[in-house]
Every structure is written in structure tokens, then in C-alpha cells.
Amino acid sequence: MYKSEIIFKPLMLTMTLLMTALTTGCWMDGSGGAGVSAAAVGPASTGPVGAVCAGASCVPLGTAANYVILAKTGVSTVPGSVVTGNVGLSPAARTFLTGWSLISEPTDTSFSSTQVAVPGRLYAADNVGGTTSVDLTTAVGDMQTAYTAAAGKAGGPCPGGGIMSGLTIAPGVYTCANGVTIPTNITLSGTATDVWVFQFAQGLTQSAATQVTLAGGALPRNVFWQIAGAVDIGTTALMQGVILSQTAINLQAGAKMNGRLLAQSAVTLNQNTITVP
């Protein structure tokens, strides 16, 4: 074998391995990238964001979609809740993230908690690392913009006159001038591209052990509840969709949410399961 072949063949092998790593994302640290830790980047890159509604009839969430729970004055929990997704709080500080037993990290960019599934994180306005504070300010602004956009859609009659009991509701925009209750199960029936927007001028109360069921391929990311008053989800009830509340959202013990809780005041949990859609 010539000397040039002795040198050339190992060099070609090295180049081949390098190109394979570049094209497949297989790096030495196993991260598929430059090995940046979750704590060093913002919420858009860490927790499971989940899919968002896409299309002209949707309500655009902007960067608020980076969070499964977003609130302005507080996010509390009674352990053990199970949250999949990021939790954000602004302008309130970390002391208003109560019940989470926050686990800090060196850069003070975010927190982890045994109640938030990895890679989800908790973020507060006074986290000094990274761009957390700026990201949260933007997200809260986007949440308020989304609320206004949902409220501004032209709507039809309120289902059940505000008593949503045993109804099957087709896609569309629905306007309720009074407070709304869900005393028994309801079904939202449509396809994966259909959108529902519910506009409530007052509050929403969902009774214990009731369910909002999706049928025909309907997706929770395409369901929007724009609510001016307080939201109360009863014990062990199931709610689905994106709640945009101008005030507070309260989940009673054991209630489940498949969607997002976006409140312009506080979100209160009690041994709940919250899953990003």
C-alpha cells in the first residue's frame, strides 16, 4: 500500500463520520445540537409547547402558546398536580408560584418541580437569567391580544341559552351575554380543522364529574373559551380547549384540563392534571 493511501483512507473515514453527524444531528453530547442546557434558553425552546390552532378562523396566541399555564398575579397548586408544559407568571414574582416546591438552577432562568413533567419549566417575572422576564412580558401581552381577538369575532346564539346541558355543539362562534353553566356532559363535534370560539360576557361554572367531550376528530387546540368572569371547573370534571380568562381560573380537586389556562389574574390548581394540547 502506498503511503498516500495510508494517510488518505483514515482521513476519508473521519470526514464521512463528521458529515454523518452533521446531517443526522448525532453529536457527541447526545443532544442533537450544541449541548446548551435547558436552563440557559428561553421557554420557547424548553418545555413542550404543543401544537396550536392554524387558520384564518383560529385565535392567534402568539408567544402565549409557549405556556400551558400563564397568569399575571399567581399560579398556585395543591400537590400533587401533574402539569405537562411550561408555567409562566408575570408581572408577579416567584413568591406567587405557590405549592410547587420550586427547584432552582444556577442561572436563575427558570425552575423545575416534581409536579411539572420534564422538559416543562416554571418561569417568573423576577427570574434574572436569560431572557425570561422579557419573554414573559411579551407572552402576557400576546395573551391579552388573543383575548381581545376572540371577543371581537362575530358570534351566533348562546348554546342552551347559557345552560349547556347534554348538548352536541357544531363548530362556530357563540356569544353568551350571561353567565354560563355546564351541568351535564356536552360534546363538541367536528373535524380536526374545525374551530369553536365561545364568548362569555360573564363567568363559566362546570359542574363536578362532567365532561367536555370532543368527537369526529375535533382537537382541543381548536377550541377557545373567551371568558370575562371567573372560571370554576368542578371536582373531577374534564375541560378541553384554550381558556382565555379576563379574571381567575380555578380547578377543583381532581379536575383535568386538556388545553391551556391563560388568565389575566390567577390560576389555582388542586391535584389536577393539565396537559398541553
C-alpha positions in Angstrom: 0.0 0.0 0.0 1.3 3.4 -0.9 2.0 6.0 1.8 -0.7 8.3 0.3 -3.3 5.5 0.8 -2.3 5.0 4.4 -3.0 8.7 5.1 -5.9 9.2 2.7 -8.2 6.4 3.8 -8.3 7.2 7.6 -8.9 10.9 6.6 -11.8 9.9 4.3 -13.3 7.8 7.2 -13.1 10.7 9.6 -14.7 13.1 7.1 -17.5 10.5 6.4 -18.3 10.2 10.2 -18.3 14.0 10.6 -20.7 14.5 7.7 -23.0 11.8 9.1 -23.1 13.6 12.4 -23.9 16.9 10.8 -26.7 15.5 8.6 -28.4 13.3 11.3 -27.9 15.5 14.3 -25.9 12.9 16.2 -23.4 14.7 18.4 -21.0 13.6 21.0 -23.2 15.0 23.8 -26.3 13.3 22.5 -28.3 16.5 22.4 -28.6 16.8 18.6 -27.1 20.3 18.8 -24.5 22.3 20.6 -25.2 20.9 24.1 -26.9 24.0 25.5 -28.7 23.2 28.8 -32.5 23.8 29.1 -31.8 26.3 31.9 -29.8 28.5 29.6 -32.5 29.1 27.0 -36.0 30.6 27.0 -39.4 28.9 27.3 -39.9 28.6 23.6 -37.0 26.1 23.4 -37.5 24.1 26.6 -41.0 22.9 27.6 -43.3 21.0 25.4 -45.1 23.8 23.5 -47.7 21.6 21.8 -49.5 22.3 18.5 -51.5 25.4 18.1 -54.6 26.2 16.0 -53.7 27.3 12.5 -56.0 29.0 10.0 -58.0 32.2 9.5 -60.8 31.2 11.9 -58.3 30.5 14.8 -57.5 32.8 17.7 -53.7 33.6 17.4 -52.0 33.1 20.7 -48.5 34.4 19.8 -45.9 33.6 22.3 -48.5 32.8 24.9 -48.6 29.4 23.2 -45.2 28.7 24.8 -47.1 28.0 28.1 -49.8 25.6 29.2 -50.5 27.9 32.2 -49.9 31.6 32.0 -51.1 34.1 34.6 -50.4 37.7 35.9 -50.9 37.5 39.6 -50.3 34.0 40.8 -50.2 30.3 40.0 -50.9 28.0 43.0 -51.2 24.3 43.3 -52.1 21.7 45.9 -49.8 18.8 45.4 -49.7 16.6 43.6 -50.8 18.2 40.4 -49.4 16.9 37.1 -48.6 19.5 34.5 -47.3 18.9 31.0 -45.9 22.1 29.5 -44.4 25.4 30.7 -45.9 27.5 33.5 -45.4 31.3 33.3 -46.1 34.2 35.7 -45.7 37.9 35.1 -45.6 40.6 36.4 -45.8 38.7 39.7 -42.6 37.3 41.2 -41.6 33.7 42.1 -43.2 34.1 45.6 -46.5 33.8 43.9 -45.7 30.4 42.4 -47.0 28.6 45.5 -47.2 24.9 46.3 -44.7 23.9 43.7 -41.6 23.3 45.8 -39.6 25.1 43.2 -36.1 23.7 42.3 -33.8 26.5 41.2 -30.8 26.2 38.8 -27.6 28.3 38.7 -28.5 30.8 36.0 -31.9 31.6 37.7 -33.6 31.4 34.3 -36.4 29.0 35.4 -37.4 26.4 37.9 -38.3 22.7 37.9 -40.8 21.0 40.0 -41.9 17.4 40.7 -45.3 18.5 39.6 -44.2 19.7 36.1 -43.2 17.0 33.6 -39.7 17.3 32.0 -38.9 19.2 29.9 -41.5 21.7 31.2 -40.3 24.5 33.4 -41.8 27.3 35.6 -40.9 30.9 34.8 -41.5 34.0 36.9 -41.0 37.7 36.2 -38.1 38.0 38.6 -36.0 35.2 37.1 -32.8 37.1 36.1 -31.2 34.6 33.8 -31.6 34.6 30.1 -34.5 36.5 28.5 -37.2 35.1 30.9 -38.5 38.5 32.1 -38.8 39.9 28.6 -40.3 36.7 27.2 -43.0 36.7 29.9 -43.9 40.3 29.3 -44.3 39.6 25.6 -46.3 36.4 26.3 -48.7 38.2 28.7 -49.2 40.9 26.0 -50.0 38.2 23.5 -52.4 36.6 25.8 -54.3 39.8 26.2 -54.3 40.4 22.5 -55.7 36.9 22.0 -58.5 37.6 24.4 -59.4 40.7 22.6 -59.3 38.9 19.2 -61.5 36.1 20.4 -64.0 38.6 21.9 -64.1 40.6 18.6 -65.4 37.7 16.4 -69.0 37.9 15.2 -70.9 35.3 17.1 -74.2 33.4 17.0 -76.7 32.5 19.7 -75.6 31.1 23.0 -76.0 27.3 23.2 -78.7 26.3 25.5 -79.3 29.9 26.4 -76.3 29.7 28.7 -77.2 26.3 30.3 -75.0 23.9 28.3 -76.6 20.6 29.3 -76.4 17.5 27.2 -75.7 19.4 24.0 -73.8 18.5 20.9 -72.3 21.7 19.5 -71.1 22.2 15.9 -68.1 24.3 15.0 -68.7 28.1 15.1 -68.6 31.3 17.2 -71.1 31.5 20.0 -71.9 34.6 22.2 -73.4 34.4 25.7 -74.3 37.6 27.4 -75.0 35.9 30.7 -73.1 33.5 33.0 -72.7 30.0 31.6 -73.0 26.7 33.3 -72.1 23.1 32.2 -74.3 21.0 34.5 -74.0 17.8 32.4 -71.8 16.4 29.7 -71.5 18.2 26.3 -69.9 17.2 23.1 -68.1 19.4 20.5 -68.4 17.5 17.2 -66.4 18.4 14.2 -63.2 17.6 12.2 -59.5 18.2 13.0 -59.6 21.6 11.2 -62.9 22.9 12.7 -62.8 25.7 15.2 -65.0 26.7 18.2 -65.0 30.1 19.9 -67.2 30.7 22.9 -67.6 34.3 24.1 -68.9 34.6 27.6 -69.6 38.1 29.0 -69.7 36.7 32.5 -68.3 33.6 34.1 -68.2 29.8 33.5 -69.1 27.1 36.0 -68.6 23.5 35.1 -70.2 21.0 37.5 -68.4 18.2 39.2 -67.7 15.0 37.3 -69.0 16.5 34.0 -67.0 16.2 30.7 -66.5 18.4 27.6 -66.0 15.6 25.0 -64.5 16.1 21.5 -65.9 14.0 18.7 -65.3 13.4 15.0 -61.6 14.3 15.2 -62.1 17.7 16.9 -58.9 18.9 18.6 -58.6 20.8 21.9 -56.2 23.3 20.4 -59.0 24.5 18.1 -61.4 25.3 21.0 -61.3 28.7 22.6 -63.2 29.8 25.7 -63.1 33.7 26.0 -64.5 34.4 29.4 -64.9 37.8 31.0 -65.8 36.5 34.5 -64.3 33.8 36.8 -63.9 30.2 35.7 -64.6 27.3 38.0 -64.1 23.7 36.9 -65.7 21.3 39.3 -64.3 18.3 41.1 -63.0 15.5 38.8 -64.5 17.3 35.7 -62.9 17.3 32.3 -62.4 20.5 30.4 -60.8 20.8 26.9 -59.6 23.8 24.9 -57.8 27.1 25.4 -59.3 29.2 28.2 -58.7 32.9 27.9 -60.0 34.4 31.1 -60.0 38.1 31.9 -60.0 37.2 35.6 -59.3 33.9 37.5 -59.3 30.3 36.6 -60.0 27.8 39.5 -59.8 24.0 39.1 -61.4 21.9 41.9 -59.8 18.8 43.3 -59.0 16.2 40.7 -60.3 18.1 37.7 -58.5 17.6 34.4 -57.7 20.1 31.6 -56.6 19.1 28.1 -55.6 22.5 26.8 -54.3 25.8 28.2 -55.1 28.0 31.1 -54.4 31.7 30.2 -55.6 34.0 32.9 -55.2 37.8 33.3 -55.2 37.3 37.1 -54.6 34.0 38.9 -54.7 30.2 38.2 -55.5 27.9 41.1 -54.9 24.1 40.9 -55.8 21.4 43.4 -54.4 18.0 42.5 -55.2 18.5 38.8 -53.8 17.1 35.5 -53.1 19.8 32.9 -51.9 18.6 29.5 -50.8 20.9 26.7 -52.9 20.1 23.6 
